[in-house]
Amino acid sequence: MGVNRRPSAIRVEIGELVLDGFHADPARVSAAFESELARLVRQYGVPLAANGAVTVEALTGLPPLPAGLSARRLGQELARAVHDGLSGHGEVTP
């Protein structure tokens, strides 16, 4: 019988977010991004790290985001796109 073990801590470190063509307040985007990504990681985990620690240098192939989003919505959508990448969607550069 296997034991379903959840990690005691998950650490996601984002070195840089580059937002070209958006006119939203970067601090508000960042706050919404962090909050939504933390929620998604708590709720769904990080599937790419299911077998242990993983380091990802870049996530590419993620969907484009509309330029007219509010700072809050942009942060949320960006977090969802990043979490999708960490869930195995898009291309991962280890």
PDB file of N, CA, C and O in Angstrom:
ATOM      1  N   MET A   1       0.845  -1.165   0.000  1.00  0.00           N
ATOM      2  CA  MET A   1       0.000   0.000   0.000  1.00  0.00           C
ATOM      3  C   MET A   1       0.899   1.239   0.000  1.00  0.00           C
ATOM      4  O   MET A   1       1.792   1.359   0.838  1.00  0.00           O
ATOM      5  N   GLY A   2       0.661   2.158  -0.938  1.00  0.00           N
ATOM      6  CA  GLY A   2       1.465   3.366  -1.032  1.00  0.00           C
ATOM      7  C   GLY A   2       0.982   4.439  -0.074  1.00  0.00           C
ATOM      8  O   GLY A   2      -0.168   4.430   0.365  1.00  0.00           O
ATOM      9  N   VAL A   3       1.848   5.332   0.231  1.00  0.00           N
ATOM     10  CA  VAL A   3       1.511   6.435   1.128  1.00  0.00           C
ATOM     11  C   VAL A   3       1.455   7.706   0.279  1.00  0.00           C
ATOM     12  O   VAL A   3       2.402   8.022  -0.441  1.00  0.00           O
ATOM     13  N   ASN A   4       0.349   8.422   0.371  1.00  0.00           N
ATOM     14  CA  ASN A   4       0.208   9.678  -0.351  1.00  0.00           C
ATOM     15  C   ASN A   4       0.883  10.769   0.465  1.00  0.00           C
ATOM     16  O   ASN A   4       0.320  11.258   1.444  1.00  0.00           O
ATOM     17  N   ARG A   5       2.089  11.150   0.061  1.00  0.00           N
ATOM     18  CA  ARG A   5       2.864  12.141   0.818  1.00  0.00           C
ATOM     19  C   ARG A   5       2.847  13.471   0.101  1.00  0.00           C
ATOM     20  O   ARG A   5       3.193  13.559  -1.077  1.00  0.00           O
ATOM     21  N   ARG A   6       2.444  14.499   0.813  1.00  0.00           N
ATOM     22  CA  ARG A   6       2.502  15.859   0.280  1.00  0.00           C
ATOM     23  C   ARG A   6       3.733  16.527   0.859  1.00  0.00           C
ATOM     24  O   ARG A   6       4.052  16.315   2.029  1.00  0.00           O
ATOM     25  N   PRO A   7       4.424  17.320   0.079  1.00  0.00           N
ATOM     26  CA  PRO A   7       5.595  18.007   0.621  1.00  0.00           C
ATOM     27  C   PRO A   7       5.201  18.962   1.739  1.00  0.00           C
ATOM     28  O   PRO A   7       4.109  19.530   1.724  1.00  0.00           O
ATOM     29  N   SER A   8       6.086  19.133   2.697  1.00  0.00           N
ATOM     30  CA  SER A   8       5.804  20.047   3.801  1.00  0.00           C
ATOM     31  C   SER A   8       5.919  21.501   3.367  1.00  0.00           C
ATOM     32  O   SER A   8       5.361  22.390   4.010  1.00  0.00           O
ATOM     33  N   ALA A   9       6.644  21.745   2.276  1.00  0.00           N
ATOM     34  CA  ALA A   9       6.784  23.102   1.757  1.00  0.00           C
ATOM     35  C   ALA A   9       7.007  23.053   0.261  1.00  0.00           C
ATOM     36  O   ALA A   9       7.672  22.152  -0.249  1.00  0.00           O
ATOM     37  N   ILE A  10       6.454  24.017  -0.430  1.00  0.00           N
ATOM     38  CA  ILE A  10       6.686  24.181  -1.857  1.00  0.00           C
ATOM     39  C   ILE A  10       7.230  25.584  -2.044  1.00  0.00           C
ATOM     40  O   ILE A  10       6.657  26.559  -1.558  1.00  0.00           O
ATOM     41  N   ARG A  11       8.328  25.671  -2.746  1.00  0.00           N
ATOM     42  CA  ARG A  11       8.953  26.978  -2.982  1.00  0.00           C
ATOM     43  C   ARG A  11       8.997  27.218  -4.483  1.00  0.00           C
ATOM     44  O   ARG A  11       9.590  26.441  -5.231  1.00  0.00           O
ATOM     45  N   VAL A  12       8.367  28.292  -4.909  1.00  0.00           N
ATOM     46  CA  VAL A  12       8.403  28.709  -6.301  1.00  0.00           C
ATOM     47  C   VAL A  12       9.084  30.062  -6.323  1.00  0.00           C
ATOM     48  O   VAL A  12       8.595  31.022  -5.728  1.00  0.00           O
ATOM     49  N   GLU A  13      10.191  30.138  -6.996  1.00  0.00           N
ATOM     50  CA  GLU A  13      10.935  31.402  -7.074  1.00  0.00           C
ATOM     51  C   GLU A  13      10.891  31.905  -8.509  1.00  0.00           C
ATOM     52  O   GLU A  13      11.343  31.224  -9.430  1.00  0.00           O
ATOM     53  N   ILE A  14      10.350  33.089  -8.692  1.00  0.00           N
ATOM     54  CA  ILE A  14      10.257  33.716 -10.003  1.00  0.00           C
ATOM     55  C   ILE A  14      11.309  34.818 -10.036  1.00  0.00           C
ATOM     56  O   ILE A  14      11.222  35.795  -9.292  1.00  0.00           O
ATOM     57  N   GLY A  15      12.293  34.655 -10.895  1.00  0.00           N
ATOM     58  CA  GLY A  15      13.368  35.632 -10.975  1.00  0.00           C
ATOM     59  C   GLY A  15      12.932  36.944 -11.604  1.00  0.00           C
ATOM     60  O   GLY A  15      13.294  38.020 -11.128  1.00  0.00           O
ATOM     61  N   GLU A  16      12.149  36.853 -12.680  1.00  0.00           N
ATOM     62  CA  GLU A  16      11.778  38.070 -13.394  1.00  0.00           C
ATOM     63  C   GLU A  16      10.496  37.831 -14.192  1.00  0.00           C
ATOM     64  O   GLU A  16      10.335  36.795 -14.838  1.00  0.00           O
ATOM     65  N   LEU A  17       9.607  38.789 -14.137  1.00  0.00           N
ATOM     66  CA  LEU A  17       8.422  38.802 -14.991  1.00  0.00           C
ATOM     67  C   LEU A  17       8.571  39.988 -15.932  1.00  0.00           C
ATOM     68  O   LEU A  17       8.736  41.120 -15.478  1.00  0.00           O
ATOM     69  N   VAL A  18       8.518  39.751 -17.196  1.00  0.00           N
ATOM     70  CA  VAL A  18       8.635  40.821 -18.181  1.00  0.00           C
ATOM     71  C   VAL A  18       7.272  41.035 -18.803  1.00  0.00           C
ATOM     72  O   VAL A  18       6.708  40.122 -19.406  1.00  0.00           O
ATOM     73  N   LEU A  19       6.743  42.235 -18.660  1.00  0.00           N
ATOM     74  CA  LEU A  19       5.411  42.557 -19.155  1.00  0.00           C
ATOM     75  C   LEU A  19       5.509  43.685 -20.180  1.00  0.00           C
ATOM     76  O   LEU A  19       5.404  44.860 -19.827  1.00  0.00           O
ATOM     77  N   ASP A  20       5.706  43.335 -21.423  1.00  0.00           N
ATOM     78  CA  ASP A  20       5.769  44.333 -22.487  1.00  0.00           C
ATOM     79  C   ASP A  20       4.372  44.626 -23.009  1.00  0.00           C
ATOM     80  O   ASP A  20       3.584  43.708 -23.240  1.00  0.00           O
ATOM     81  N   GLY A  21       4.064  45.906 -23.193  1.00  0.00           N
ATOM     82  CA  GLY A  21       2.794  46.301 -23.785  1.00  0.00           C
ATOM     83  C   GLY A  21       1.648  46.445 -22.801  1.00  0.00           C
ATOM     84  O   GLY A  21       0.511  46.663 -23.218  1.00  0.00           O
ATOM     85  N   PHE A  22       1.913  46.331 -21.512  1.00  0.00           N
ATOM     86  CA  PHE A  22       0.871  46.487 -20.501  1.00  0.00           C
ATOM     87  C   PHE A  22       1.061  47.814 -19.784  1.00  0.00           C
ATOM     88  O   PHE A  22       2.187  48.271 -19.587  1.00  0.00           O
ATOM     89  N   HIS A  23      -0.057  48.432 -19.393  1.00  0.00           N
ATOM     90  CA  HIS A  23       0.012  49.734 -18.724  1.00  0.00           C
ATOM     91  C   HIS A  23      -0.515  49.657 -17.298  1.00  0.00           C
ATOM     92  O   HIS A  23      -1.006  50.652 -16.766  1.00  0.00           O
ATOM     93  N   ALA A  24      -0.420  48.505 -16.684  1.00  0.00           N
ATOM     94  CA  ALA A  24      -0.909  48.297 -15.320  1.00  0.00           C
ATOM     95  C   ALA A  24       0.203  48.579 -14.309  1.00  0.00           C
ATOM     96  O   ALA A  24       1.387  48.492 -14.633  1.00  0.00           O
ATOM     97  N   ASP A  25      -0.189  48.915 -13.096  1.00  0.00           N
ATOM     98  CA  ASP A  25       0.744  49.179 -11.998  1.00  0.00           C
ATOM     99  C   ASP A  25       1.510  47.896 -11.661  1.00  0.00           C
ATOM    100  O   ASP A  25       0.898  46.919 -11.230  1.00  0.00           O
ATOM    101  N   PRO A  26       2.827  47.877 -11.846  1.00  0.00           N
ATOM    102  CA  PRO A  26       3.613  46.656 -11.611  1.00  0.00           C
ATOM    103  C   PRO A  26       3.492  46.107 -10.188  1.00  0.00           C
ATOM    104  O   PRO A  26       3.496  44.889 -10.004  1.00  0.00           O
ATOM    105  N   ALA A  27       3.386  46.970  -9.185  1.00  0.00           N
ATOM    106  CA  ALA A  27       3.266  46.496  -7.803  1.00  0.00           C
ATOM    107  C   ALA A  27       1.946  45.753  -7.599  1.00  0.00           C
ATOM    108  O   ALA A  27       1.911  44.729  -6.917  1.00  0.00           O
ATOM    109  N   ARG A  28       0.866  46.263  -8.183  1.00  0.00           N
ATOM    110  CA  ARG A  28      -0.436  45.603  -8.063  1.00  0.00           C
ATOM    111  C   ARG A  28      -0.469  44.299  -8.856  1.00  0.00           C
ATOM    112  O   ARG A  28      -1.062  43.315  -8.413  1.00  0.00           O
ATOM    113  N   VAL A  29       0.168  44.292 -10.030  1.00  0.00           N
ATOM    114  CA  VAL A  29       0.263  43.061 -10.823  1.00  0.00           C
ATOM    115  C   VAL A  29       1.011  42.007 -10.022  1.00  0.00           C
ATOM    116  O   VAL A  29       0.580  40.857  -9.940  1.00  0.00           O
ATOM    117  N   SER A  30       2.129  42.403  -9.433  1.00  0.00           N
ATOM    118  CA  SER A  30       2.958  41.481  -8.658  1.00  0.00           C
ATOM    119  C   SER A  30       2.199  40.918  -7.458  1.00  0.00           C
ATOM    120  O   SER A  30       2.272  39.719  -7.186  1.00  0.00           O
ATOM    121  N   ALA A  31       1.472  41.776  -6.740  1.00  0.00           N
ATOM    122  CA  ALA A  31       0.717  41.321  -5.569  1.00  0.00           C
ATOM    123  C   ALA A  31      -0.369  40.325  -5.974  1.00  0.00           C
ATOM    124  O   ALA A  31      -0.543  39.297  -5.319  1.00  0.00           O
ATOM    125  N   ALA A  32      -1.097  40.624  -7.046  1.00  0.00           N
ATOM    126  CA  ALA A  32      -2.148  39.716  -7.517  1.00  0.00           C
ATOM    127  C   ALA A  32      -1.539  38.412  -8.023  1.00  0.00           C
ATOM    128  O   ALA A  32      -2.095  37.337  -7.797  1.00  0.00           O
ATOM    129  N   PHE A  33      -0.398  38.503  -8.707  1.00  0.00           N
ATOM    130  CA  PHE A  33       0.299  37.324  -9.216  1.00  0.00           C
ATOM    131  C   PHE A  33       0.705  36.403  -8.061  1.00  0.00           C
ATOM    132  O   PHE A  33       0.422  35.205  -8.087  1.00  0.00           O
ATOM    133  N   GLU A  34       1.363  36.966  -7.060  1.00  0.00           N
ATOM    134  CA  GLU A  34       1.818  36.168  -5.921  1.00  0.00           C
ATOM    135  C   GLU A  34       0.656  35.516  -5.188  1.00  0.00           C
ATOM    136  O   GLU A  34       0.727  34.342  -4.825  1.00  0.00           O
ATOM    137  N   SER A  35      -0.410  36.270  -4.971  1.00  0.00           N
ATOM    138  CA  SER A  35      -1.564  35.745  -4.256  1.00  0.00           C
ATOM    139  C   SER A  35      -2.219  34.590  -5.025  1.00  0.00           C
ATOM    140  O   SER A  35      -2.525  33.549  -4.443  1.00  0.00           O
ATOM    141  N   GLU A  36      -2.431  34.775  -6.315  1.00  0.00           N
ATOM    142  CA  GLU A  36      -3.085  33.736  -7.124  1.00  0.00           C
ATOM    143  C   GLU A  36      -2.185  32.515  -7.300  1.00  0.00           C
ATOM    144  O   GLU A  36      -2.668  31.385  -7.237  1.00  0.00           O
ATOM    145  N   LEU A  37      -0.892  32.719  -7.518  1.00  0.00           N
ATOM    146  CA  LEU A  37       0.004  31.572  -7.672  1.00  0.00           C
ATOM    147  C   LEU A  37       0.084  30.775  -6.374  1.00  0.00           C
ATOM    148  O   LEU A  37       0.104  29.545  -6.408  1.00  0.00           O
ATOM    149  N   ALA A  38       0.128  31.452  -5.240  1.00  0.00           N
ATOM    150  CA  ALA A  38       0.140  30.754  -3.946  1.00  0.00           C
ATOM    151  C   ALA A  38      -1.137  29.941  -3.771  1.00  0.00           C
ATOM    152  O   ALA A  38      -1.092  28.808  -3.291  1.00  0.00           O
ATOM    153  N   ARG A  39      -2.272  30.513  -4.156  1.00  0.00           N
ATOM    154  CA  ARG A  39      -3.540  29.798  -4.051  1.00  0.00           C
ATOM    155  C   ARG A  39      -3.537  28.556  -4.943  1.00  0.00           C
ATOM    156  O   ARG A  39      -3.947  27.480  -4.508  1.00  0.00           O
ATOM    157  N   LEU A  40      -3.085  28.696  -6.167  1.00  0.00           N
ATOM    158  CA  LEU A  40      -3.062  27.564  -7.104  1.00  0.00           C
ATOM    159  C   LEU A  40      -2.116  26.465  -6.637  1.00  0.00           C
ATOM    160  O   LEU A  40      -2.433  25.281  -6.751  1.00  0.00           O
ATOM    161  N   VAL A  41      -0.959  26.851  -6.114  1.00  0.00           N
ATOM    162  CA  VAL A  41       0.005  25.857  -5.621  1.00  0.00           C
ATOM    163  C   VAL A  41      -0.562  25.133  -4.406  1.00  0.00           C
ATOM    164  O   VAL A  41      -0.413  23.917  -4.286  1.00  0.00           O
ATOM    165  N   ARG A  42      -1.214  25.872  -3.498  1.00  0.00           N
ATOM    166  CA  ARG A  42      -1.854  25.222  -2.337  1.00  0.00           C
ATOM    167  C   ARG A  42      -2.931  24.243  -2.786  1.00  0.00           C
ATOM    168  O   ARG A  42      -3.030  23.132  -2.265  1.00  0.00           O
ATOM    169  N   GLN A  43      -3.728  24.662  -3.747  1.00  0.00           N
ATOM    170  CA  GLN A  43      -4.861  23.846  -4.168  1.00  0.00           C
ATOM    171  C   GLN A  43      -4.454  22.666  -5.053  1.00  0.00           C
ATOM    172  O   GLN A  43      -4.983  21.565  -4.898  1.00  0.00           O
ATOM    173  N   TYR A  44      -3.517  22.891  -5.979  1.00  0.00           N
ATOM    174  CA  TYR A  44      -3.191  21.864  -6.976  1.00  0.00           C
ATOM    175  C   TYR A  44      -1.764  21.340  -6.909  1.00  0.00           C
ATOM    176  O   TYR A  44      -1.435  20.364  -7.583  1.00  0.00           O
ATOM    177  N   GLY A  45      -0.915  21.970  -6.110  1.00  0.00           N
ATOM    178  CA  GLY A  45       0.482  21.560  -6.060  1.00  0.00           C
ATOM    179  C   GLY A  45       1.236  21.990  -7.306  1.00  0.00           C
ATOM    180  O   GLY A  45       0.775  22.838  -8.070  1.00  0.00           O
ATOM    181  N   VAL A  46       2.405  21.388  -7.497  1.00  0.00           N
ATOM    182  CA  VAL A  46       3.253  21.662  -8.662  1.00  0.00           C
ATOM    183  C   VAL A  46       3.534  20.309  -9.316  1.00  0.00           C
ATOM    184  O   VAL A  46       4.499  19.638  -8.952  1.00  0.00           O
ATOM    185  N   PRO A  47       2.698  19.900 -10.283  1.00  0.00           N
ATOM    186  CA  PRO A  47       2.836  18.572 -10.875  1.00  0.00           C
ATOM    187  C   PRO A  47       4.229  18.252 -11.415  1.00  0.00           C
ATOM    188  O   PRO A  47       4.652  17.099 -11.331  1.00  0.00           O
ATOM    189  N   LEU A  48       4.952  19.214 -11.959  1.00  0.00           N
ATOM    190  CA  LEU A  48       6.300  18.924 -12.475  1.00  0.00           C
ATOM    191  C   LEU A  48       7.250  18.499 -11.362  1.00  0.00           C
ATOM    192  O   LEU A  48       8.264  17.856 -11.633  1.00  0.00           O
ATOM    193  N   ALA A  49       6.942  18.843 -10.126  1.00  0.00           N
ATOM    194  CA  ALA A  49       7.801  18.502  -8.991  1.00  0.00           C
ATOM    195  C   ALA A  49       7.256  17.324  -8.190  1.00  0.00           C
ATOM    196  O   ALA A  49       7.680  17.102  -7.056  1.00  0.00           O
ATOM    197  N   ALA A  50       6.330  16.573  -8.759  1.00  0.00           N
ATOM    198  CA  ALA A  50       5.703  15.470  -8.031  1.00  0.00           C
ATOM    199  C   ALA A  50       6.707  14.418  -7.572  1.00  0.00           C
ATOM    200  O   ALA A  50       6.493  13.765  -6.550  1.00  0.00           O
ATOM    201  N   ASN A  51       7.791  14.248  -8.309  1.00  0.00           N
ATOM    202  CA  ASN A  51       8.792  13.235  -7.955  1.00  0.00           C
ATOM    203  C   ASN A  51       9.999  13.821  -7.232  1.00  0.00           C
ATOM    204  O   ASN A  51      11.027  13.156  -7.111  1.00  0.00           O
ATOM    205  N   GLY A  52       9.891  15.023  -6.763  1.00  0.00           N
ATOM    206  CA  GLY A  52      10.991  15.656  -6.049  1.00  0.00           C
ATOM    207  C   GLY A  52      11.261  17.050  -6.588  1.00  0.00           C
ATOM    208  O   GLY A  52      10.535  17.551  -7.446  1.00  0.00           O
ATOM    209  N   ALA A  53      12.301  17.660  -6.081  1.00  0.00           N
ATOM    210  CA  ALA A  53      12.645  19.030  -6.459  1.00  0.00           C
ATOM    211  C   ALA A  53      12.933  19.127  -7.945  1.00  0.00           C
ATOM    212  O   ALA A  53      13.485  18.207  -8.549  1.00  0.00           O
ATOM    213  N   VAL A  54      12.552  20.247  -8.519  1.00  0.00           N
ATOM    214  CA  VAL A  54      12.805  20.509  -9.935  1.00  0.00           C
ATOM    215  C   VAL A  54      13.135  21.989 -10.080  1.00  0.00           C
ATOM    216  O   VAL A  54      12.569  22.842  -9.396  1.00  0.00           O
ATOM    217  N   THR A  55      14.064  22.272 -10.986  1.00  0.00           N
ATOM    218  CA  THR A  55      14.416  23.648 -11.305  1.00  0.00           C
ATOM    219  C   THR A  55      14.066  23.887 -12.759  1.00  0.00           C
ATOM    220  O   THR A  55      14.476  23.124 -13.634  1.00  0.00           O
ATOM    221  N   VAL A  56      13.314  24.939 -13.020  1.00  0.00           N
ATOM    222  CA  VAL A  56      12.908  25.287 -14.368  1.00  0.00           C
ATOM    223  C   VAL A  56      13.483  26.662 -14.666  1.00  0.00           C
ATOM    224  O   VAL A  56      13.251  27.612 -13.918  1.00  0.00           O
ATOM    225  N   GLU A  57      14.229  26.770 -15.753  1.00  0.00           N
ATOM    226  CA  GLU A  57      14.828  28.054 -16.110  1.00  0.00           C
ATOM    227  C   GLU A  57      13.844  28.961 -16.836  1.00  0.00           C
ATOM    228  O   GLU A  57      13.864  30.177 -16.644  1.00  0.00           O
ATOM    229  N   ALA A  58      12.985  28.379 -17.667  1.00  0.00           N
ATOM    230  CA  ALA A  58      12.035  29.198 -18.421  1.00  0.00           C
ATOM    231  C   ALA A  58      10.808  28.380 -18.782  1.00  0.00           C
ATOM    232  O   ALA A  58      10.886  27.172 -19.003  1.00  0.00           O
ATOM    233  N   LEU A  59       9.686  29.056 -18.836  1.00  0.00           N
ATOM    234  CA  LEU A  59       8.450  28.471 -19.340  1.00  0.00           C
ATOM    235  C   LEU A  59       8.086  29.232 -20.600  1.00  0.00           C
ATOM    236  O   LEU A  59       7.966  30.457 -20.574  1.00  0.00           O
ATOM    237  N   THR A  60       7.909  28.524 -21.696  1.00  0.00           N
ATOM    238  CA  THR A  60       7.534  29.169 -22.947  1.00  0.00           C
ATOM    239  C   THR A  60       6.320  28.455 -23.524  1.00  0.00           C
ATOM    240  O   THR A  60       5.894  27.422 -23.008  1.00  0.00           O
ATOM    241  N   GLY A  61       5.773  29.004 -24.585  1.00  0.00           N
ATOM    242  CA  GLY A  61       4.616  28.401 -25.219  1.00  0.00           C
ATOM    243  C   GLY A  61       3.330  28.612 -24.444  1.00  0.00           C
ATOM    244  O   GLY A  61       2.347  27.906 -24.666  1.00  0.00           O
ATOM    245  N   LEU A  62       3.329  29.583 -23.531  1.00  0.00           N
ATOM    246  CA  LEU A  62       2.141  29.884 -22.752  1.00  0.00           C
ATOM    247  C   LEU A  62       1.244  30.838 -23.550  1.00  0.00           C
ATOM    248  O   LEU A  62       1.738  31.560 -24.416  1.00  0.00           O
ATOM    249  N   PRO A  63      -0.050  30.854 -23.276  1.00  0.00           N
ATOM    250  CA  PRO A  63      -0.962  31.687 -24.064  1.00  0.00           C
ATOM    251  C   PRO A  63      -0.710  33.172 -23.854  1.00  0.00           C
ATOM    252  O   PRO A  63      -0.312  33.588 -22.765  1.00  0.00           O
ATOM    253  N   PRO A  64      -0.940  33.981 -24.898  1.00  0.00           N
ATOM    254  CA  PRO A  64      -0.805  35.432 -24.749  1.00  0.00           C
ATOM    255  C   PRO A  64      -1.939  35.977 -23.886  1.00  0.00           C
ATOM    256  O   PRO A  64      -3.020  35.392 -23.815  1.00  0.00           O
ATOM    257  N   LEU A  65      -1.677  37.094 -23.240  1.00  0.00           N
ATOM    258  CA  LEU A  65      -2.681  37.743 -22.395  1.00  0.00           C
ATOM    259  C   LEU A  65      -3.099  39.064 -23.039  1.00  0.00           C
ATOM    260  O   LEU A  65      -2.255  39.762 -23.601  1.00  0.00           O
ATOM    261  N   PRO A  66      -4.374  39.420 -22.970  1.00  0.00           N
ATOM    262  CA  PRO A  66      -4.840  40.690 -23.542  1.00  0.00           C
ATOM    263  C   PRO A  66      -4.204  41.885 -22.829  1.00  0.00           C
ATOM    264  O   PRO A  66      -4.081  41.885 -21.604  1.00  0.00           O
ATOM    265  N   ALA A  67      -3.807  42.887 -23.584  1.00  0.00           N
ATOM    266  CA  ALA A  67      -3.107  44.051 -23.029  1.00  0.00           C
ATOM    267  C   ALA A  67      -3.990  44.936 -22.158  1.00  0.00           C
ATOM    268  O   ALA A  67      -3.457  45.681 -21.336  1.00  0.00           O
ATOM    269  N   GLY A  68      -5.310  44.892 -22.297  1.00  0.00           N
ATOM    270  CA  GLY A  68      -6.188  45.807 -21.578  1.00  0.00           C
ATOM    271  C   GLY A  68      -6.656  45.336 -20.216  1.00  0.00           C
ATOM    272  O   GLY A  68      -7.577  45.929 -19.655  1.00  0.00           O
ATOM    273  N   LEU A  69      -6.058  44.294 -19.662  1.00  0.00           N
ATOM    274  CA  LEU A  69      -6.500  43.780 -18.363  1.00  0.00           C
ATOM    275  C   LEU A  69      -6.127  44.732 -17.229  1.00  0.00           C
ATOM    276  O   LEU A  69      -5.130  45.450 -17.312  1.00  0.00           O
ATOM    277  N   SER A  70      -6.945  44.730 -16.162  1.00  0.00           N
ATOM    278  CA  SER A  70      -6.594  45.494 -14.953  1.00  0.00           C
ATOM    279  C   SER A  70      -5.372  44.835 -14.313  1.00  0.00           C
ATOM    280  O   SER A  70      -5.032  43.698 -14.639  1.00  0.00           O
ATOM    281  N   ALA A  71      -4.723  45.544 -13.414  1.00  0.00           N
ATOM    282  CA  ALA A  71      -3.538  45.009 -12.738  1.00  0.00           C
ATOM    283  C   ALA A  71      -3.876  43.719 -11.997  1.00  0.00           C
ATOM    284  O   ALA A  71      -3.120  42.749 -12.062  1.00  0.00           O
ATOM    285  N   ARG A  72      -5.007  43.703 -11.293  1.00  0.00           N
ATOM    286  CA  ARG A  72      -5.414  42.519 -10.539  1.00  0.00           C
ATOM    287  C   ARG A  72      -5.666  41.337 -11.472  1.00  0.00           C
ATOM    288  O   ARG A  72      -5.177  40.231 -11.241  1.00  0.00           O
ATOM    289  N   ARG A  73      -6.420  41.584 -12.505  1.00  0.00           N
ATOM    290  CA  ARG A  73      -6.758  40.506 -13.446  1.00  0.00           C
ATOM    291  C   ARG A  73      -5.508  40.032 -14.199  1.00  0.00           C
ATOM    292  O   ARG A  73      -5.347  38.835 -14.436  1.00  0.00           O
ATOM    293  N   LEU A  74      -4.637  40.949 -14.569  1.00  0.00           N
ATOM    294  CA  LEU A  74      -3.396  40.581 -15.258  1.00  0.00           C
ATOM    295  C   LEU A  74      -2.546  39.686 -14.368  1.00  0.00           C
ATOM    296  O   LEU A  74      -2.021  38.672 -14.829  1.00  0.00           O
ATOM    297  N   GLY A  75      -2.407  40.049 -13.100  1.00  0.00           N
ATOM    298  CA  GLY A  75      -1.642  39.225 -12.167  1.00  0.00           C
ATOM    299  C   GLY A  75      -2.237  37.838 -12.011  1.00  0.00           C
ATOM    300  O   GLY A  75      -1.508  36.846 -11.985  1.00  0.00           O
ATOM    301  N   GLN A  76      -3.556  37.762 -11.909  1.00  0.00           N
ATOM    302  CA  GLN A  76      -4.228  36.470 -11.775  1.00  0.00           C
ATOM    303  C   GLN A  76      -4.037  35.612 -13.020  1.00  0.00           C
ATOM    304  O   GLN A  76      -3.700  34.433 -12.919  1.00  0.00           O
ATOM    305  N   GLU A  77      -4.250  36.196 -14.182  1.00  0.00           N
ATOM    306  CA  GLU A  77      -4.114  35.437 -15.434  1.00  0.00           C
ATOM    307  C   GLU A  77      -2.668  35.004 -15.667  1.00  0.00           C
ATOM    308  O   GLU A  77      -2.417  33.905 -16.161  1.00  0.00           O
ATOM    309  N   LEU A  78      -1.740  35.853 -15.317  1.00  0.00           N
ATOM    310  CA  LEU A  78      -0.331  35.504 -15.449  1.00  0.00           C
ATOM    311  C   LEU A  78       0.024  34.349 -14.517  1.00  0.00           C
ATOM    312  O   LEU A  78       0.751  33.438 -14.911  1.00  0.00           O
ATOM    313  N   ALA A  79      -0.481  34.379 -13.292  1.00  0.00           N
ATOM    314  CA  ALA A  79      -0.239  33.283 -12.341  1.00  0.00           C
ATOM    315  C   ALA A  79      -0.830  31.983 -12.861  1.00  0.00           C
ATOM    316  O   ALA A  79      -0.215  30.925 -12.731  1.00  0.00           O
ATOM    317  N   ARG A  80      -2.014  32.053 -13.447  1.00  0.00           N
ATOM    318  CA  ARG A  80      -2.636  30.843 -14.007  1.00  0.00           C
ATOM    319  C   ARG A  80      -1.810  30.291 -15.162  1.00  0.00           C
ATOM    320  O   ARG A  80      -1.655  29.077 -15.293  1.00  0.00           O
ATOM    321  N   ALA A  81      -1.283  31.174 -15.994  1.00  0.00           N
ATOM    322  CA  ALA A  81      -0.443  30.731 -17.106  1.00  0.00           C
ATOM    323  C   ALA A  81       0.845  30.084 -16.595  1.00  0.00           C
ATOM    324  O   ALA A  81       1.274  29.057 -17.122  1.00  0.00           O
ATOM    325  N   VAL A  82       1.456  30.674 -15.583  1.00  0.00           N
ATOM    326  CA  VAL A  82       2.677  30.098 -15.005  1.00  0.00           C
ATOM    327  C   VAL A  82       2.361  28.757 -14.346  1.00  0.00           C
ATOM    328  O   VAL A  82       3.114  27.797 -14.511  1.00  0.00           O
ATOM    329  N   HIS A  83       1.266  28.682 -13.606  1.00  0.00           N
ATOM    330  CA  HIS A  83       0.908  27.414 -12.972  1.00  0.00           C
ATOM    331  C   HIS A  83       0.616  26.346 -14.020  1.00  0.00           C
ATOM    332  O   HIS A  83       0.975  25.183 -13.834  1.00  0.00           O
ATOM    333  N   ASP A  84      -0.033  26.730 -15.122  1.00  0.00           N
ATOM    334  CA  ASP A  84      -0.248  25.779 -16.219  1.00  0.00           C
ATOM    335  C   ASP A  84       1.093  25.246 -16.710  1.00  0.00           C
ATOM    336  O   ASP A  84       1.231  24.050 -16.966  1.00  0.00           O
ATOM    337  N   GLY A  85       2.078  26.126 -16.841  1.00  0.00           N
ATOM    338  CA  GLY A  85       3.417  25.692 -17.254  1.00  0.00           C
ATOM    339  C   GLY A  85       4.033  24.737 -16.251  1.00  0.00           C
ATOM    340  O   GLY A  85       4.671  23.756 -16.632  1.00  0.00           O
ATOM    341  N   LEU A  86       3.844  25.016 -14.973  1.00  0.00           N
ATOM    342  CA  LEU A  86       4.371  24.138 -13.927  1.00  0.00           C
ATOM    343  C   LEU A  86       3.571  22.845 -13.803  1.00  0.00           C
ATOM    344  O   LEU A  86       3.964  21.919 -13.095  1.00  0.00           O
ATOM    345  N   SER A  87       2.446  22.802 -14.503  1.00  0.00           N
ATOM    346  CA  SER A  87       1.610  21.598 -14.515  1.00  0.00           C
ATOM    347  C   SER A  87       1.886  20.736 -15.741  1.00  0.00           C
ATOM    348  O   SER A  87       1.219  19.725 -15.966  1.00  0.00           O
ATOM    349  N   GLY A  88       2.888  21.151 -16.542  1.00  0.00           N
ATOM    350  CA  GLY A  88       3.260  20.346 -17.695  1.00  0.00           C
ATOM    351  C   GLY A  88       2.761  20.864 -19.016  1.00  0.00           C
ATOM    352  O   GLY A  88       2.979  20.221 -20.044  1.00  0.00           O
ATOM    353  N   HIS A  89       2.094  22.007 -19.031  1.00  0.00           N
ATOM    354  CA  HIS A  89       1.635  22.615 -20.285  1.00  0.00           C
ATOM    355  C   HIS A  89       2.683  23.627 -20.722  1.00  0.00           C
ATOM    356  O   HIS A  89       3.343  24.225 -19.873  1.00  0.00           O
ATOM    357  N   GLY A  90       2.848  23.829 -21.989  1.00  0.00           N
ATOM    358  CA  GLY A  90       3.879  24.730 -22.491  1.00  0.00           C
ATOM    359  C   GLY A  90       5.211  23.989 -22.548  1.00  0.00           C
ATOM    360  O   GLY A  90       5.279  22.795 -22.256  1.00  0.00           O
ATOM    361  N   GLU A  91       6.246  24.689 -22.920  1.00  0.00           N
ATOM    362  CA  GLU A  91       7.580  24.102 -23.011  1.00  0.00           C
ATOM    363  C   GLU A  91       8.409  24.529 -21.820  1.00  0.00           C
ATOM    364  O   GLU A  91       8.429  25.703 -21.449  1.00  0.00           O
ATOM    365  N   VAL A  92       9.091  23.571 -21.226  1.00  0.00           N
ATOM    366  CA  VAL A  92       9.906  23.827 -20.038  1.00  0.00           C
ATOM    367  C   VAL A  92      11.364  23.706 -20.408  1.00  0.00           C
ATOM    368  O   VAL A  92      11.770  22.735 -21.046  1.00  0.00           O
ATOM    369  N   THR A  93      12.163  24.697 -20.007  1.00  0.00           N
ATOM    370  CA  THR A  93      13.609  24.648 -20.191  1.00  0.00           C
ATOM    371  C   THR A  93      14.230  24.362 -18.827  1.00  0.00           C
ATOM    372  O   THR A  93      14.283  25.249 -17.974  1.00  0.00           O
ATOM    373  N   PRO A  94      14.712  23.101 -18.607  1.00  0.00           N
ATOM    374  CA  PRO A  94      15.299  22.775 -17.302  1.00  0.00           C
ATOM    375  C   PRO A  94      16.654  23.436 -17.098  1.00  0.00           C
ATOM    376  O   PRO A  94      17.276  23.260 -16.050  1.00  0.00           O
TER     377      PRO A  94
END
